[in-house]
Amino acid sequence: MLPTPKLRHFCDINAELGGIREMGMGRGGKRRIIPIVGGTVLGPNISGKIQNIGADWQTIFADGLAELDTRYAFETDDGALIEIINFGFRHGPKDVMKRVAAGDDVPADAYYMRTHARLETGHPDYQWVNKMLFVGVGARFASTVRVALYVIE
């Protein structure tokens, strides 16, 4: 028998976003870049601030599916710089997604926003994150994204 994976809450991410940079139609869909300019990371054993050095490179497909492809970093309160590479999907009923795009406060359970992430650091106290995979559930708001990130054990 193979073990059933368990999820352990790692942190809650509240990422502050810059203005959307529309790129136009690419090979697979509408392309855009959304800068990640700040925010916070808070979990049972970690806290820190998101650095102004990342973005979400999105592709929006004809059926409304948003493919999320983010890379950014946060610095922990004890001085570790940790990179997050997060890939996922956001989709839902057309009317709900229209409200999300408008920045309305839409309940997170009204649409699907799931991610998988890798974290990396050279800091000795957080080396364990280099060897783990993470999954997230998220929600998009007018100028922020919230993601609850879980370690897959």
N, CA and C atoms as an extended XYZ file, in Angstrom:
459
Properties=species:S:1:pos:R:3:atomname:S:1:resname:S:1:resid:I:1 pbc="F F F"
N         0.843       -1.194        0.000 N   MET     1
C         0.000        0.000        0.000 CA  MET     1
C         0.881        1.249        0.000 C   MET     1
N         0.484        2.195       -0.793 N   LEU     2
C         1.178        3.475       -0.802 CA  LEU     2
C         0.549        4.407        0.228 C   LEU     2
N         1.351        5.265        0.840 N   PRO     3
C         0.789        6.168        1.858 CA  PRO     3
C        -0.110        7.228        1.219 C   PRO     3
N        -1.145        7.597        1.927 N   THR     4
C        -2.016        8.683        1.498 CA  THR     4
C        -1.368       10.001        1.895 C   THR     4
N        -1.190       10.922        0.951 N   PRO     5
C        -0.572       12.204        1.305 CA  PRO     5
C        -1.419       12.955        2.326 C   PRO     5
N        -0.737       13.678        3.182 N   LYS     6
C        -1.408       14.533        4.169 CA  LYS     6
C        -1.021       15.970        3.867 C   LYS     6
N        -1.928       16.878        4.157 N   LEU     7
C        -1.660       18.297        3.980 CA  LEU     7
C        -1.495       18.950        5.349 C   LEU     7
N        -0.441       19.767        5.473 N   ARG     8
C        -0.197       20.522        6.705 CA  ARG     8
C        -0.116       21.994        6.326 C   ARG     8
N        -0.925       22.816        6.995 N   HIS     9
C        -0.941       24.243        6.693 CA  HIS     9
C         0.445       24.831        6.941 C   HIS     9
N         0.985       25.511        5.922 N   PHE    10
C         2.289       26.147        6.034 CA  PHE    10
C         2.151       27.645        6.286 C   PHE    10
N         1.344       28.318        5.439 N   CYS    11
C         1.205       29.762        5.610 CA  CYS    11
C         0.019       30.293        4.811 C   CYS    11
N        -0.329       31.518        5.143 N   ASP    12
C        -1.297       32.284        4.366 CA  ASP    12
C        -0.544       33.432        3.720 C   ASP    12
N        -0.720       33.563        2.420 N   ILE    13
C        -0.055       34.597        1.643 CA  ILE    13
C        -1.094       35.648        1.281 C   ILE    13
N        -0.763       36.892        1.531 N   ASN    14
C        -1.603       38.004        1.090 CA  ASN    14
C        -0.719       38.881        0.203 C   ASN    14
N        -0.806       38.653       -1.113 N   ALA    15
C         0.069       39.327       -2.069 CA  ALA    15
C        -0.609       40.576       -2.616 C   ALA    15
N         0.114       41.694       -2.529 N   GLU    16
C        -0.365       42.954       -3.088 CA  GLU    16
C         0.061       43.035       -4.552 C   GLU    16
N        -0.862       43.486       -5.400 N   LEU    17
C        -0.639       43.477       -6.845 CA  LEU    17
C        -0.499       44.879       -7.411 C   LEU    17
N         0.358       45.004       -8.421 N   GLY    18
C         0.442       46.233       -9.199 CA  GLY    18
C        -0.566       46.175      -10.335 C   GLY    18
N        -0.539       47.172      -11.183 N   GLY    19
C        -1.470       47.234      -12.311 CA  GLY    19
C        -1.205       46.147      -13.344 C   GLY    19
N        -2.265       45.656      -13.939 N   ILE    20
C        -2.164       44.610      -14.962 CA  ILE    20
C        -1.525       45.192      -16.218 C   ILE    20
N        -0.551       44.469      -16.764 N   ARG    21
C         0.100       44.833      -18.022 CA  ARG    21
C        -0.395       43.871      -19.090 C   ARG    21
N        -1.278       44.346      -19.967 N   GLU    22
C        -1.843       43.516      -21.023 CA  GLU    22
C        -0.827       43.343      -22.149 C   GLU    22
N        -0.601       42.110      -22.578 N   MET    23
C         0.334       41.823      -23.661 CA  MET    23
C        -0.384       41.558      -24.982 C   MET    23
N        -1.666       41.232      -24.930 N   GLY    24
C        -2.410       40.876      -26.138 CA  GLY    24
C        -2.435       39.372      -26.336 C   GLY    24
N        -2.873       38.951      -27.511 N   MET    25
C        -2.993       37.530      -27.806 CA  MET    25
C        -1.623       36.903      -28.064 C   MET    25
N        -1.372       35.806      -27.384 N   GLY    26
C        -0.156       35.036      -27.590 CA  GLY    26
C        -0.494       33.746      -28.316 C   GLY    26
N         0.410       32.767      -28.245 N   ARG    27
C         0.195       31.492      -28.939 CA  ARG    27
C        -1.050       30.764      -28.459 C   ARG    27
N        -1.307       30.802      -27.154 N   GLY    28
C        -2.403       30.004      -26.633 CA  GLY    28
C        -3.584       30.794      -26.118 C   GLY    28
N        -3.418       32.089      -25.952 N   GLY    29
C        -4.503       32.883      -25.396 CA  GLY    29
C        -4.036       34.294      -25.092 C   GLY    29
N        -4.881       35.023      -24.390 N   LYS    30
C        -4.586       36.402      -24.012 CA  LYS    30
C        -3.520       36.389      -22.913 C   LYS    30
N        -2.444       37.135      -23.098 N   ARG    31
C        -1.329       37.153      -22.151 CA  ARG    31
C        -1.335       38.455      -21.358 C   ARG    31
N        -0.972       38.345      -20.083 N   ARG    32
C        -0.827       39.540      -19.258 CA  ARG    32
C         0.145       39.275      -18.122 C   ARG    32
N         0.739       40.338      -17.626 N   ILE    33
C         1.671       40.264      -16.503 CA  ILE    33
C         1.104       41.118      -15.379 C   ILE    33
N         1.047       40.531      -14.185 N   ILE    34
C         0.555       41.260      -13.025 CA  ILE    34
C         1.677       41.308      -11.987 C   ILE    34
N         2.279       42.487      -11.770 N   PRO    35
C         3.360       42.590      -10.798 CA  PRO    35
C         2.891       42.249       -9.376 C   PRO    35
N         3.757       41.565       -8.645 N   ILE    36
C         3.545       41.300       -7.222 CA  ILE    36
C         4.474       42.260       -6.490 C   ILE    36
N         3.895       43.237       -5.785 N   VAL    37
C         4.670       44.374       -5.282 CA  VAL    37
C         4.866       44.393       -3.766 C   VAL    37
N         4.262       43.470       -3.058 N   GLY    38
C         4.398       43.447       -1.598 CA  GLY    38
C         3.417       42.484       -0.986 C   GLY    38
N         3.275       42.559        0.326 N   GLY    39
C         2.320       41.716        1.019 CA  GLY    39
C         2.949       41.019        2.205 C   GLY    39
N         2.212       40.051        2.724 N   THR    40
C         2.650       39.352        3.932 CA  THR    40
C         2.523       37.845        3.775 C   THR    40
N         3.328       37.149        4.571 N   VAL    41
C         3.279       35.697        4.698 CA  VAL    41
C         3.177       35.417        6.192 C   VAL    41
N         2.173       34.626        6.577 N   LEU    42
C         1.981       34.337        7.995 CA  LEU    42
C         1.515       32.902        8.163 C   LEU    42
N         2.243       32.152        8.978 N   GLY    43
C         1.887       30.763        9.248 CA  GLY    43
C         2.233       30.390       10.666 C   GLY    43
N         1.947       29.142       11.038 N   PRO    44
C         2.203       28.707       12.413 CA  PRO    44
C         3.668       28.864       12.840 C   PRO    44
N         4.604       28.692       11.901 N   ASN    45
C         6.027       28.764       12.243 CA  ASN    45
C         6.814       29.699       11.335 C   ASN    45
N         6.118       30.613       10.658 N   ILE    46
C         6.810       31.497        9.716 CA  ILE    46
C         6.024       32.788        9.561 C   ILE    46
N         6.764       33.876        9.380 N   SER    47
C         6.127       35.145        9.029 CA  SER    47
C         7.147       35.991        8.281 C   SER    47
N         6.636       36.828        7.393 N   GLY    48
C         7.539       37.658        6.627 CA  GLY    48
C         6.810       38.590        5.698 C   GLY    48
N         7.613       39.278        4.878 N   LYS    49
C         7.090       40.259        3.948 CA  LYS    49
C         7.456       39.871        2.518 C   LYS    49
N         6.464       39.947        1.628 N   ILE    50
C         6.687       39.688        0.207 CA  ILE    50
C         7.470       40.859       -0.374 C   ILE    50
N         8.493       40.534       -1.147 N   GLN    51
C         9.359       41.538       -1.755 CA  GLN    51
C         8.762       42.026       -3.080 C   GLN    51
N         9.153       43.217       -3.481 N   ASN    52
C         8.673       43.816       -4.725 CA  ASN    52
C         9.567       43.349       -5.884 C   ASN    52
N         9.603       42.020       -6.118 N   ILE    53
C        10.489       41.476       -7.155 CA  ILE    53
C         9.849       40.304       -7.903 C   ILE    53
N         8.552       40.331       -8.093 N   GLY    54
C         7.935       39.201       -8.771 CA  GLY    54
C         6.716       39.593       -9.569 C   GLY    54
N         6.133       38.582      -10.221 N   ALA    55
C         4.938       38.815      -11.034 CA  ALA    55
C         4.232       37.495      -11.316 C   ALA    55
N         3.010       37.629      -11.798 N   ASP    56
C         2.202       36.521      -12.289 CA  ASP    56
C         2.081       36.698      -13.795 C   ASP    56
N         2.634       35.749      -14.549 N   TRP    57
C         2.539       35.758      -16.005 CA  TRP    57
C         1.351       34.872      -16.376 C   TRP    57
N         0.227       35.474      -16.697 N   GLN    58
C        -1.011       34.735      -16.928 CA  GLN    58
C        -1.297       34.534      -18.411 C   GLN    58
N        -1.978       33.422      -18.676 N   THR    59
C        -2.584       33.192      -19.981 CA  THR    59
C        -4.064       32.961      -19.738 C   THR    59
N        -4.905       33.709      -20.454 N   ILE    60
C        -6.355       33.548      -20.359 CA  ILE    60
C        -6.817       32.891      -21.654 C   ILE    60
N        -7.365       31.688      -21.545 N   PHE    61
C        -7.790       30.927      -22.715 CA  PHE    61
C        -9.207       31.317      -23.127 C   PHE    61
N        -9.588       30.914      -24.336 N   ALA    62
C       -10.883       31.294      -24.912 CA  ALA    62
C       -12.059       30.872      -24.036 C   ALA    62
N       -11.921       29.755      -23.310 N   ASP    63
C       -13.020       29.288      -22.461 CA  ASP    63
C       -13.045       29.972      -21.095 C   ASP    63
N       -12.127       30.942      -20.866 N   GLY    64
C       -12.102       31.683      -19.612 CA  GLY    64
C       -11.116       31.160      -18.580 C   GLY    64
N       -10.512       30.005      -18.829 N   LEU    65
C        -9.525       29.455      -17.905 CA  LEU    65
C        -8.331       30.394      -17.810 C   LEU    65
N        -7.951       30.764      -16.583 N   ALA    66
C        -6.737       31.550      -16.347 CA  ALA    66
C        -5.657       30.602      -15.854 C   ALA    66
N        -4.547       30.551      -16.607 N   GLU    67
C        -3.389       29.773      -16.192 CA  GLU    67
C        -2.459       30.736      -15.455 C   GLU    67
N        -2.186       30.437      -14.194 N   LEU    68
C        -1.402       31.306      -13.326 CA  LEU    68
C         0.027       30.775      -13.260 C   LEU    68
N         0.985       31.645      -13.433 N   ASP    69
C         2.399       31.256      -13.435 CA  ASP    69
C         3.176       32.354      -12.714 C   ASP    69
N         3.383       32.167      -11.409 N   THR    70
C         3.981       33.224      -10.600 CA  THR    70
C         5.380       32.855      -10.125 C   THR    70
N         6.172       33.894       -9.961 N   ARG    71
C         7.485       33.758       -9.334 CA  ARG    71
C         7.716       35.033       -8.530 C   ARG    71
N         7.958       34.864       -7.245 N   TYR    72
C         8.211       36.008       -6.370 CA  TYR    72
C         8.966       35.513       -5.147 C   TYR    72
N         9.246       36.404       -4.210 N   ALA    73
C        10.026       36.019       -3.036 CA  ALA    73
C         9.510       36.759       -1.810 C   ALA    73
N         9.756       36.145       -0.650 N   PHE    74
C         9.471       36.830        0.599 CA  PHE    74
C        10.663       36.688        1.525 C   PHE    74
N        10.788       37.677        2.415 N   GLU    75
C        11.830       37.633        3.427 CA  GLU    75
C        11.175       37.387        4.774 C   GLU    75
N        11.653       36.363        5.471 N   THR    76
C        11.094       36.036        6.779 CA  THR    76
C        11.558       37.059        7.812 C   THR    76
N        10.837       37.125        8.909 N   ASP    77
C        11.197       38.053        9.976 CA  ASP    77
C        12.576       37.753       10.557 C   ASP    77
N        13.063       36.513       10.382 N   ASP    78
C        14.396       36.173       10.884 CA  ASP    78
C        15.457       36.180        9.780 C   ASP    78
N        15.145       36.793        8.627 N   GLY    79
C        16.166       37.086        7.636 CA  GLY    79
C        16.357       36.120        6.483 C   GLY    79
N        15.529       35.105        6.334 N   ALA    80
C        15.656       34.183        5.201 CA  ALA    80
C        14.934       34.755        3.984 C   ALA    80
N        15.561       34.670        2.815 N   LEU    81
C        14.913       35.029        1.561 CA  LEU    81
C        14.460       33.735        0.906 C   LEU    81
N        13.152       33.601        0.662 N   ILE    82
C        12.569       32.367        0.130 CA  ILE    82
C        11.827       32.688       -1.167 C   ILE    82
N        12.197       31.965       -2.223 N   GLU    83
C        11.546       32.108       -3.523 CA  GLU    83
C        10.334       31.185       -3.586 C   GLU    83
N         9.268       31.661       -4.205 N   ILE    84
C         8.076       30.840       -4.463 CA  ILE    84
C         7.851       30.806       -5.974 C   ILE    84
N         7.740       29.602       -6.522 N   ILE    85
C         7.313       29.405       -7.905 CA  ILE    85
C         5.980       28.680       -7.803 C   ILE    85
N         4.929       29.326       -8.259 N   ASN    86
C         3.571       28.845       -8.041 CA  ASN    86
C         2.841       28.788       -9.383 C   ASN    86
N         2.261       27.641       -9.705 N   PHE    87
C         1.562       27.439      -10.969 CA  PHE    87
C         0.162       26.929      -10.660 C   PHE    87
N        -0.840       27.446      -11.365 N   GLY    88
C        -2.184       26.963      -11.081 CA  GLY    88
C        -3.212       27.396      -12.104 C   GLY    88
N        -4.473       27.144      -11.750 N   PHE    89
C        -5.620       27.461      -12.596 CA  PHE    89
C        -6.664       28.221      -11.793 C   PHE    89
N        -7.345       29.132      -12.485 N   ARG    90
C        -8.518       29.811      -11.924 CA  ARG    90
C        -9.600       29.771      -12.985 C   ARG    90
N       -10.792       29.310      -12.597 N   HIS    91
C       -11.922       29.280      -13.521 CA  HIS    91
C       -13.221       29.167      -12.726 C   HIS    91
N       -14.313       29.419      -13.400 N   GLY    92
C       -15.622       29.331      -12.757 CA  GLY    92
C       -16.697       29.776      -13.722 C   GLY    92
N       -17.920       29.855      -13.225 N   PRO    93
C       -19.012       30.322      -14.072 CA  PRO    93
C       -18.698       31.713      -14.640 C   PRO    93
N       -19.105       31.932      -15.869 N   LYS    94
C       -18.768       33.166      -16.577 CA  LYS    94
C       -19.156       34.422      -15.790 C   LYS    94
N       -20.357       34.435      -15.201 N   ASP    95
C       -20.803       35.619      -14.457 CA  ASP    95
C       -19.957       35.838      -13.194 C   ASP    95
N       -19.537       34.763      -12.560 N   VAL    96
C       -18.696       34.867      -11.361 CA  VAL    96
C       -17.319       35.404      -11.737 C   VAL    96
N       -16.750       34.876      -12.813 N   MET    97
C       -15.417       35.300      -13.221 CA  MET    97
C       -15.405       36.758      -13.691 C   MET    97
N       -16.521       37.210      -14.237 N   LYS    98
C       -16.649       38.615      -14.624 CA  LYS    98
C       -16.577       39.503      -13.381 C   LYS    98
N       -17.211       39.059      -12.305 N   ARG    99
C       -17.173       39.816      -11.040 CA  ARG    99
C       -15.779       39.786      -10.425 C   ARG    99
N       -15.089       38.641      -10.511 N   VAL   100
C       -13.714       38.544      -10.006 CA  VAL   100
C       -12.829       39.522      -10.782 C   VAL   100
N       -12.953       39.536      -12.121 N   ALA   101
C       -12.149       40.419      -12.963 CA  ALA   101
C       -12.418       41.888      -12.661 C   ALA   101
N       -13.634       42.203      -12.238 N   ALA   102
C       -13.993       43.585      -11.908 CA  ALA   102
C       -13.490       43.992      -10.528 C   ALA   102
N       -12.944       43.025       -9.777 N   GLY   103
C       -12.437       43.334       -8.441 CA  GLY   103
C       -13.479       43.243       -7.353 C   GLY   103
N       -14.651       42.679       -7.681 N   ASP   104
C       -15.694       42.514       -6.668 CA  ASP   104
C       -15.249       41.521       -5.605 C   ASP   104
N       -15.832       41.619       -4.438 N   ASP   105
C       -15.557       40.696       -3.335 CA  ASP   105
C       -16.417       39.450       -3.542 C   ASP   105
N       -15.846       38.443       -4.215 N   VAL   106
C       -16.551       37.215       -4.567 CA  VAL   106
C       -16.107       36.103       -3.605 C   VAL   106
N       -17.047       35.363       -3.019 N   PRO   107
C       -16.642       34.270       -2.128 CA  PRO   107
C       -15.718       33.281       -2.844 C   PRO   107
N       -14.657       32.875       -2.160 N   ALA   108
C       -13.648       31.995       -2.759 CA  ALA   108
C       -14.226       30.649       -3.193 C   ALA   108
N       -15.308       30.202       -2.579 N   ASP   109
C       -15.878       28.916       -2.957 CA  ASP   109
C       -16.819       29.012       -4.167 C   ASP   109
N       -16.943       30.220       -4.758 N   ALA   110
C       -17.787       30.399       -5.937 CA  ALA   110
C       -17.037       30.076       -7.232 C   ALA   110
N       -15.722       29.875       -7.137 N   TYR   111
C       -14.916       29.539       -8.303 CA  TYR   111
C       -13.726       28.699       -7.854 C   TYR   111
N       -12.989       28.187       -8.817 N   TYR   112
C       -11.860       27.293       -8.559 CA  TYR   112
C       -10.563       28.068       -8.744 C   TYR   112
N        -9.728       28.104       -7.701 N   MET   113
C        -8.387       28.670       -7.803 CA  MET   113
C        -7.471       27.790       -6.968 C   MET   113
N        -6.700       26.950       -7.663 N   ARG   114
C        -5.799       25.996       -7.003 CA  ARG   114
C        -4.423       26.104       -7.632 C   ARG   114
N        -3.406       25.859       -6.812 N   THR   115
C        -2.032       25.979       -7.286 CA  THR   115
C        -1.171       24.849       -6.730 C   THR   115
N        -0.008       24.682       -7.349 N   HIS   116
C         1.037       23.849       -6.757 CA  HIS   116
C         2.307       24.683       -6.774 C   HIS   116
N         3.121       24.542       -5.724 N   ALA   117
C         4.255       25.447       -5.558 CA  ALA   117
C         5.514       24.706       -5.140 C   ALA   117
N         6.628       25.343       -5.498 N   ARG   118
C         7.949       24.949       -5.006 CA  ARG   118
C         8.540       26.168       -4.321 C   ARG   118
N         9.213       25.933       -3.221 N   LEU   119
C         9.910       26.996       -2.511 CA  LEU   119
C        11.394       26.667       -2.502 C   LEU   119
N        12.216       27.713       -2.481 N   GLU   120
C        13.657       27.482       -2.450 CA  GLU   120
C        14.348       28.591       -1.676 C   GLU   120
N        15.348       28.196       -0.891 N   THR   121
C        16.158       29.140       -0.132 CA  THR   121
C        17.531       28.544        0.128 C   THR   121
N        18.479       29.401        0.437 N   GLY   122
C        19.792       28.949        0.876 CA  GLY   122
C        19.966       29.087        2.372 C   GLY   122
N        18.959       29.614        3.049 N   HIS   123
C        19.048       29.844        4.495 CA  HIS   123
C        19.040       28.508        5.237 C   HIS   123
N        19.993       28.294        6.152 N   PRO   124
C        20.104       26.983        6.821 CA  PRO   124
C        18.878       26.584        7.644 C   PRO   124
N        18.150       27.544        8.179 N   ASP   125
C        16.986       27.204        9.016 CA  ASP   125
C        15.769       26.748        8.209 C   ASP   125
N        15.781       26.978        6.903 N   TYR   126
C        14.617       26.647        6.076 CA  TYR   126
C        14.957       25.689        4.943 C   TYR   126
N        16.075       24.974        5.046 N   GLN   127
C        16.480       24.047        3.993 CA  GLN   127
C        15.402       23.008        3.683 C   GLN   127
N        14.589       22.666        4.648 N   TRP   128
C        13.565       21.645        4.455 CA  TRP   128
C        12.576       22.031        3.351 C   TRP   128
N        12.336       23.347        3.124 N   VAL   129
C        11.366       23.733        2.082 CA  VAL   129
C        11.863       23.376        0.689 C   VAL   129
N        13.202       23.242        0.518 N   ASN   130
C        13.773       22.897       -0.775 CA  ASN   130
C        13.413       21.482       -1.212 C   ASN   130
N        12.970       20.665       -0.267 N   LYS   131
C        12.717       19.245       -0.529 CA  LYS   131
C        11.243       18.859       -0.453 C   LYS   131
N        10.372       19.862       -0.369 N   MET   132
C         8.939       19.587       -0.222 CA  MET   132
C         8.160       20.220       -1.369 C   MET   132
N         6.969       19.673       -1.618 N   LEU   133
C         6.028       20.271       -2.560 CA  LEU   133
C         4.864       20.849       -1.770 C   LEU   133
N         4.238       21.852       -2.341 N   PHE   134
C         3.162       22.578       -1.672 CA  PHE   134
C         1.964       22.675       -2.618 C   PHE   134
N         0.763       22.734       -2.050 N   VAL   135
C        -0.446       23.029       -2.813 CA  VAL   135
C        -1.137       24.209       -2.160 C   VAL   135
N        -1.891       24.938       -2.973 N   GLY   136
C        -2.560       26.114       -2.446 CA  GLY   136
C        -3.979       26.236       -2.944 C   GLY   136
N        -4.752       26.957       -2.170 N   VAL   137
C        -6.096       27.350       -2.566 CA  VAL   137
C        -6.145       28.861       -2.425 C   VAL   137
N        -6.731       29.534       -3.428 N   GLY   138
C        -6.634       30.980       -3.416 CA  GLY   138
C        -7.899       31.702       -3.785 C   GLY   138
N        -7.802       33.028       -3.709 N   ALA   139
C        -8.887       33.931       -4.084 CA  ALA   139
C        -8.270       35.220       -4.606 C   ALA   139
N        -8.900       35.802       -5.613 N   ARG   140
C        -8.435       37.046       -6.238 CA  ARG   140
C        -9.356       38.170       -5.819 C   ARG   140
N        -8.770       39.285       -5.419 N   PHE   141
C        -9.519       40.485       -5.061 CA  PHE   141
C        -9.017       41.641       -5.919 C   PHE   141
N        -9.556       42.827       -5.742 N   ALA   142
C        -9.234       43.954       -6.621 CA  ALA   142
C        -7.728       44.213       -6.709 C   ALA   142
N        -7.034       44.248       -5.584 N   SER   143
C        -5.604       44.578       -5.625 CA  SER   143
C        -4.751       43.586       -4.836 C   SER   143
N        -5.339       42.449       -4.484 N   THR   144
C        -4.599       41.422       -3.744 CA  THR   144
C        -5.007       40.028       -4.204 C   THR   144
N        -4.140       39.086       -3.896 N   VAL   145
C        -4.449       37.668       -4.035 CA  VAL   145
C        -4.145       37.035       -2.687 C   VAL   145
N        -5.022       36.155       -2.249 N   ARG   146
C        -4.789       35.412       -1.013 CA  ARG   146
C        -4.637       33.940       -1.375 C   ARG   146
N        -3.630       33.313       -0.789 N   VAL   147
C        -3.380       31.891       -1.012 CA  VAL   147
C        -3.061       31.245        0.331 C   VAL   147
N        -3.770       30.175        0.642 N   ALA   148
C        -3.414       29.325        1.792 CA  ALA   148
C        -2.546       28.206        1.223 C   ALA   148
N        -1.312       28.100        1.705 N   LEU   149
C        -0.350       27.153        1.183 CA  LEU   149
C        -0.164       26.006        2.175 C   LEU   149
N        -0.184       24.772        1.637 N   TYR   150
C        -0.075       23.564        2.452 CA  TYR   150
C         1.101       22.711        1.980 C   TYR   150
N         1.860       22.163        2.926 N   VAL   151
C         2.923       21.218        2.620 CA  VAL   151
C         2.263       19.882        2.343 C   VAL   151
N         2.696       19.187        1.284 N   ILE   152
C         2.232       17.826        1.017 CA  ILE   152
C         3.197       16.878        1.741 C   ILE   152
N         2.684       16.174        2.733 N   GLU   153
C         3.537       15.250        3.510 CA  GLU   153
C         3.239       13.817        3.152 C   GLU   153
